[in-house]
């Protein structure tokens, strides 16, 4: 059963011209740990000017009124800041940590009050406790449905060759392979930003979240799963905004251990980190939103930086770390793959309890002229460093999501990293490594 799922994926309906550029079946699915260790030998220890602690402040107020536009410099507006699951100075907690109004039964995880969806095993399949528990982390304006199979009501109406039958996605494939699978729910329906006025893009009608909204929720979920399952490894799959959310939540959990606030070193418990279509080095919407839209729609792009002229942002500073020499001359940071060698993390050695964490990034290849086809990120934006420590894989230009999911498949290239047959093969292969 552990290997059979990959064969099933190859037979799915394909995107574009019906033939993918690369199904990924021939990809090397691992990292040479000795080569990674050799690369990490040059990593700086306690580098001056870089601190692993938060660059974003904590929110003084966890909630907004959903109607008032934030004003420049308003320290009471929670956007751009980490909201807390504990009460703020007004006694209010993070509004996204709620199970109210869910259309599914929330996952029963001891001590976890926020929303997450546990994906059911199919008939005849039970949990394989030798495998890691997988946590799926969705992207912006989204929910756990992004991991589930879907077919458009009228495939013929779409402007691309669309599925006529629903293909299994990670929500179906992982439980069928014996993985206990939990999808966090950031409750984009509860976002408290105001809508945009008619004819303007100054509000947050799409209900975008920023890292200050998402990270504390995921951080708490990972912590509670780790506590409730002390003998188990955990693997995380993050898509789009979920990619940097995963990385930042792990950073904050590691800092908790380093600072003596938690007795678990999370990097001793993590087995895989798989990030797909992530803005690890910028996003295309930065110039359109950062500083111009003061809601979370703008603050999140400020956190991720400009894709084609990337410079290290305040949010990325403790996450990506000090710059290193890269093979393409673009920015790469020493802290992007903590514990990939079982030793180095965030400027510290002996940081991992000898546990090697496997890193994979998945994104769509760029066009021949170097521009992106993915609607938000490029190959470089999504890549992790040092490249010897991460398996950075790309999908072909025809490997988009053919299901018509999310606004009639409007962002089908972006979603291809996790919903195309090629993307699914790469992710499931990484989890087998």
VOGU-3710 file (C-alpha; in Angstrom, 3 decimals, decimal comma):
1> xxxxxxxxxx> 0,000/0,000/0,000  2,836/2,423/0,796  4,017/2,546/-2,826  0,845/1,819/-4,768  -0,593/5,330/-4,460  2,071/6,801/-6,743  1,061/4,514/-9,584  -2,578/5,564/-9,257  -1,645/9,232/-9,662  0,088/8,767/-12,985
11> xxxxxxxxxx> -3,138/7,585/-14,582  -5,082/10,751/-13,705  -6,283/13,210/-16,335  -3,502/15,647/-17,135  -3,443/19,381/-17,744  -2,742/21,595/-20,735  -2,344/19,518/-23,854  -3,102/16,333/-21,919  0,583/15,439/-21,483  2,621/16,850/-18,597
21> xxxxxxxxxx> 6,166/18,103/-19,136  7,275/16,030/-16,170  5,288/13,707/-13,947  8,133/13,625/-11,490  8,319/9,843/-11,441  11,996/9,935/-12,349  12,960/12,615/-9,844  15,489/11,863/-7,155  13,390/12,182/-4,017  16,079/12,791/-1,444
31> xxxxxxxxxx> 18,930/15,014/-0,277  22,468/13,776/0,273  22,811/14,553/3,978  26,604/14,439/3,798  26,565/17,041/0,994  24,175/19,140/3,054  26,469/18,888/6,083  29,396/19,940/3,923  27,440/22,985/2,746  26,289/23,824/6,273
41> xxxxxxxxxx> 29,893/23,711/7,521  30,237/27,248/6,164  27,094/28,485/7,914  27,699/31,393/10,316  27,363/30,965/14,072  25,460/33,679/15,948  25,791/36,087/12,997  25,849/39,764/13,934  22,651/41,617/13,110  20,498/38,476/12,859
51> xxxxxxxxxx> 18,242/37,314/15,679  16,001/34,262/15,444  13,373/35,945/17,622  10,300/37,631/16,131  10,776/40,624/13,870  7,033/41,307/13,903  5,578/42,702/17,141  2,789/41,073/19,116  -0,646/42,597/18,585  -1,871/44,845/21,369
61> xxxxxxxxxx> -5,434/44,275/20,193  -6,364/40,873/18,750  -9,555/42,009/16,997  -10,663/44,730/14,605  -14,190/46,014/13,974  -14,540/44,822/10,322  -15,608/48,299/9,175  -12,884/50,858/9,966  -10,003/51,249/7,553  -6,681/51,027/9,397
71> xxxxxxxxxx> -4,653/54,205/9,336  -0,880/54,546/8,926  0,979/53,947/12,156  -2,067/52,779/14,148  -0,469/50,472/16,745  -3,883/49,146/17,772  -4,561/47,630/14,350  -3,571/43,928/14,628  -2,624/43,444/10,972  1,104/42,946/10,503
81> xxxxxxxxxx> 1,432/41,729/14,098  1,203/38,310/15,745  -2,219/37,871/17,284  -2,372/35,826/20,462  -4,538/32,903/21,486  -4,469/34,296/25,014  -6,544/37,389/25,877  -5,168/40,802/24,908  -5,339/43,887/27,112  -9,062/44,140/26,333
91> xxxxxxxxxx> -9,653/40,485/27,192  -10,119/39,389/23,554  -8,482/36,396/21,891  -7,548/35,720/18,257  -10,854/35,743/16,313  -9,612/33,065/13,908  -9,193/30,534/16,708  -12,783/29,364/16,646  -14,815/26,292/15,762  -18,077/28,251/15,518
101> xxxxxxxxxx> -20,095/27,735/12,352  -17,987/24,936/10,890  -19,529/22,649/8,291  -17,533/19,700/9,626  -16,721/18,205/13,019  -13,467/19,752/14,242  -10,527/17,459/14,924  -10,492/16,359/18,564  -6,988/17,390/19,622  -6,414/17,775/23,350
111> xxxxxxxxxx> -5,804/21,390/24,335  -6,474/22,771/20,835  -9,393/25,198/20,650  -8,977/26,343/17,043  -10,336/24,695/13,907  -8,737/21,790/12,088  -10,215/19,052/9,944  -9,091/15,466/10,402  -9,401/13,606/7,115  -11,072/10,236/7,341
121> xxxxxxxxxx> -9,485/6,929/6,426  -11,354/5,101/3,668  -13,109/1,872/4,439  -10,662/-0,925/5,132  -7,693/1,372/5,871  -6,403/2,145/9,344  -3,648/4,430/10,571  -0,070/3,340/9,971  1,590/4,494/13,179  5,053/3,993/11,677
131> xxxxxxxxxx> 4,364/6,968/9,418  4,460/10,623/10,502  1,288/12,525/11,243  0,790/14,925/8,323  -0,464/18,466/8,845  -1,754/20,230/5,725  -1,508/24,028/5,706  -3,673/25,848/3,159  -3,074/29,126/1,375  -4,684/32,553/1,517
141> xxxxxxxxxx> -8,462/33,128/1,363  -8,787/29,371/1,616  -9,860/26,470/3,828  -9,206/22,710/4,087  -11,350/22,152/0,979  -8,282/23,113/-1,084  -6,823/19,690/-0,296  -9,937/17,780/-1,397  -11,088/16,367/-4,707  -13,305/18,632/-6,778
151> xxxxxxxxxx> -14,880/18,785/-10,196  -16,413/21,885/-11,731  -20,170/21,868/-12,325  -19,656/22,806/-15,986  -16,154/21,776/-17,117  -16,870/22,652/-20,740  -17,356/26,304/-19,787  -13,766/26,690/-18,556  -11,027/28,163/-20,709  -8,747/25,117/-20,430
161> xxxxxxxxxx> -9,071/21,322/-20,735  -10,824/20,589/-17,438  -11,508/17,392/-15,506  -14,849/15,762/-16,025  -14,358/13,438/-13,065  -13,059/14,393/-9,648  -9,443/13,328/-9,079  -8,259/12,245/-5,655  -6,185/14,914/-3,934  -4,002/14,814/-0,816
171> xxxxxxxxxx> -7,063/14,712/1,426  -7,961/11,374/-0,136  -4,521/10,015/-1,080  -2,789/10,418/2,273  -5,394/8,664/4,447  -5,639/5,909/1,821  -1,901/5,339/2,306  -2,282/5,091/6,078  -1,218/8,633/7,018  -3,139/10,294/9,800
181> xxxxxxxxxx> -3,839/13,632/8,125  -4,992/16,873/9,734  -5,751/20,066/7,796  -5,515/23,298/9,746  -8,309/25,816/9,139  -7,309/29,487/9,425  -10,966/30,553/9,248  -10,663/33,101/6,463  -14,430/33,500/6,862  -13,776/35,188/10,222
191> xxxxxxxxxx> -11,201/37,732/8,974  -12,033/41,054/10,630  -10,720/43,509/8,012  -13,115/45,876/6,199  -14,123/45,241/2,614  -12,817/47,466/-0,160  -14,971/50,476/-1,034  -16,572/50,220/-4,448  -14,040/50,886/-7,177  -11,050/50,796/-4,826
201> xxxxxxxxxx> -8,632/48,127/-3,646  -7,868/49,617/-0,261  -9,762/47,068/1,835  -9,715/43,309/2,129  -12,697/41,930/0,254  -10,841/38,678/-0,636  -10,297/38,005/3,089  -6,519/37,730/2,873  -4,708/36,792/6,066  -1,162/37,681/7,010
211> xxxxxxxxxx> 1,388/35,700/9,006  0,285/37,387/12,210  -3,143/35,793/11,741  -2,026/32,353/10,507  1,181/31,506/12,344  -0,114/31,452/15,948  -2,941/29,090/14,954  -0,614/26,640/13,201  1,982/26,969/15,950  -0,608/25,889/18,505
221> xxxxxxxxxx> -1,802/22,988/16,348  1,710/21,604/15,842  2,437/21,954/19,554  -0,761/20,168/20,610  -0,278/17,357/18,094  3,302/16,914/19,318  2,220/16,816/22,973  -0,651/14,407/22,310  1,563/12,035/20,287  4,934/11,971/22,091
231> xxxxxxxxxx> 6,349/9,023/20,149  5,425/10,232/16,672  7,106/12,298/13,984  5,230/15,135/12,277  5,374/16,185/8,623  4,026/19,458/7,281  2,836/20,367/3,782  2,294/24,070/3,172  0,855/25,656/0,046  1,237/29,311/-1,027
241> xxxxxxxxxx> 1,006/31,461/2,131  0,976/28,148/3,988  4,618/27,598/3,002  6,031/30,536/4,955  3,425/29,944/7,669  4,858/26,457/8,202  8,425/27,710/8,332  7,622/30,551/10,706  5,541/28,405/13,070  8,431/25,945/13,368
251> xxxxxxxxxx> 10,860/28,801/13,993  8,695/30,172/16,805  8,297/26,725/18,381  12,073/26,211/18,266  12,592/29,609/19,904  10,164/28,607/22,665  12,385/25,617/23,415  15,580/27,647/23,223  14,132/30,233/25,605  12,986/27,563/28,087
261> xxxxxxxxxx> 9,271/28,123/27,503  8,657/24,607/26,166  10,459/21,357/26,869  10,180/19,994/23,318  12,657/20,772/20,557  10,283/20,709/17,598  13,082/19,895/15,159  13,615/16,597/16,946  10,025/15,712/16,028  9,661/16,962/12,447
271> xxxxxxxxxx> 10,336/14,504/9,607  9,344/16,388/6,438  8,769/20,018/5,511  7,199/20,301/2,053  6,467/23,802/0,790  4,690/24,388/-2,510  4,357/27,656/-4,453  5,720/29,524/-1,445  6,899/33,138/-1,348  10,160/32,376/0,420
281> xxxxxxxxxx> 11,808/35,187/-1,567  9,016/37,508/-2,659  5,590/37,593/-4,287  4,396/39,272/-7,473  1,716/41,404/-5,762  4,172/43,249/-3,489  4,382/46,493/-5,473  0,613/46,627/-5,958  -0,264/46,186/-2,286  2,585/46,893/0,148
291> xxxxxxxxxx> 2,163/50,324/1,692  -0,866/51,062/-0,493  -3,324/48,710/1,189  -3,075/48,930/4,976  -5,258/45,910/5,737  -3,876/42,378/5,946  -4,181/42,257/2,156  -1,275/44,700/2,056  0,615/43,706/5,190  1,075/40,139/3,994
301> xxxxxxxxxx> 2,738/41,258/0,757  5,019/43,563/2,748  6,048/40,541/4,803  6,917/38,490/1,714  8,771/41,105/-0,351  9,031/41,905/-4,063  9,536/38,814/-6,196  11,608/40,199/-9,081  13,726/42,638/-7,042  13,822/40,788/-3,757
311> xxxxxxxxxx> 15,489/42,227/-0,697  15,268/40,690/2,755  12,117/41,827/4,563  11,711/42,310/8,298  9,486/39,226/8,470  11,956/37,091/6,510  14,999/38,288/8,458  14,756/35,792/11,353  13,320/33,155/9,013  15,773/33,188/6,087
321> xxxxxxxxxx> 18,760/34,450/8,030  22,003/35,962/6,760  22,714/35,899/3,018  24,814/33,210/1,426  26,426/32,813/-1,973  23,928/31,158/-4,316  24,374/29,430/-7,648  22,072/31,891/-9,412  23,222/35,135/-7,828  19,866/35,759/-6,174
331> xxxxxxxxxx> 19,105/35,911/-2,487  19,364/32,766/-0,394  19,594/32,563/3,389  21,490/30,215/5,706  18,468/29,629/7,938  15,979/28,394/5,343  16,445/24,659/6,034  17,020/24,263/9,790  18,225/20,806/10,823  18,482/19,535/7,232
341> xxxxxxxxxx> 21,921/18,253/8,257  20,751/17,102/11,695  22,920/19,741/13,367  22,576/23,421/12,306  19,604/25,729/12,864  19,345/29,504/13,088  23,016/30,179/13,716  23,405/27,360/16,251  25,020/23,938/16,096  23,915/20,823/17,999
351> xxxxxxxxxx> 20,427/22,262/17,565  18,525/19,263/16,253  18,954/16,311/18,604  20,643/14,577/15,643  17,312/14,504/13,793  17,556/15,173/10,058  14,611/17,119/8,626  13,778/16,519/4,962  12,977/19,672/2,940  11,205/19,797/-0,432
361> xxxxxxxxxx> 9,965/22,772/-2,421  7,608/22,429/-5,386  6,741/25,144/-7,872  6,005/25,646/-11,563  8,924/26,229/-13,903  9,447/29,730/-15,254  8,946/30,645/-18,901  11,902/30,616/-21,298  12,339/34,393/-20,970  12,667/34,075/-17,205
371> xxxxxxxxxx> 9,228/35,381/-16,282  6,804/33,365/-14,212  3,729/31,453/-15,292  2,677/30,767/-11,711  0,402/33,671/-10,848  2,319/34,628/-7,692  5,813/33,145/-7,405  8,802/32,152/-9,503  11,258/29,269/-9,266  13,602/31,434/-7,224
381> xxxxxxxxxx> 10,871/32,780/-4,957  9,908/29,243/-3,994  13,385/27,675/-3,778  15,006/26,834/-0,417  18,678/27,204/0,509  21,302/25,922/0,824  20,257/24,028/-2,309  22,333/21,042/-1,168  19,947/20,767/1,790  16,597/20,897/-0,016
391> xxxxxxxxxx> 15,033/18,993/-2,869  13,832/21,907/-5,018  11,641/20,435/-7,743  9,627/22,066/-10,504  6,507/21,174/-12,422  6,177/21,740/-16,138  4,207/24,588/-17,659  1,321/22,231/-18,431  1,162/20,874/-14,889  -1,640/23,084/-13,665
401> xxxxxxxxxx> -4,741/22,175/-11,679  -7,315/20,905/-14,159  -10,171/20,576/-11,644  -11,500/24,134/-12,011  -11,114/24,637/-8,263  -10,971/28,160/-6,770  -12,738/30,798/-8,857  -13,161/28,565/-11,905  -9,479/27,661/-11,955  -8,360/31,295/-12,140
411> xxxxxxxxxx> -5,126/30,463/-10,277  -4,699/27,021/-11,818  -0,939/27,421/-12,377  -0,348/28,332/-8,747  -2,503/25,441/-7,526  -0,732/23,022/-9,848  2,027/22,570/-7,263  -0,394/20,710/-4,985  -3,377/19,733/-7,165  -1,940/18,635/-10,525
421> xxxxxxxxxx> -0,956/14,977/-11,060  2,686/16,036/-11,280  2,510/18,041/-8,063  0,802/15,205/-6,227  3,471/12,747/-7,357  6,234/15,001/-6,080  4,621/15,583/-2,708  3,754/11,971/-2,089  7,238/10,908/-3,188  8,753/13,368/-0,712
431> xxx> 6,657/11,892/2,105  7,978/8,440/1,229  11,589/9,579/1,597
//
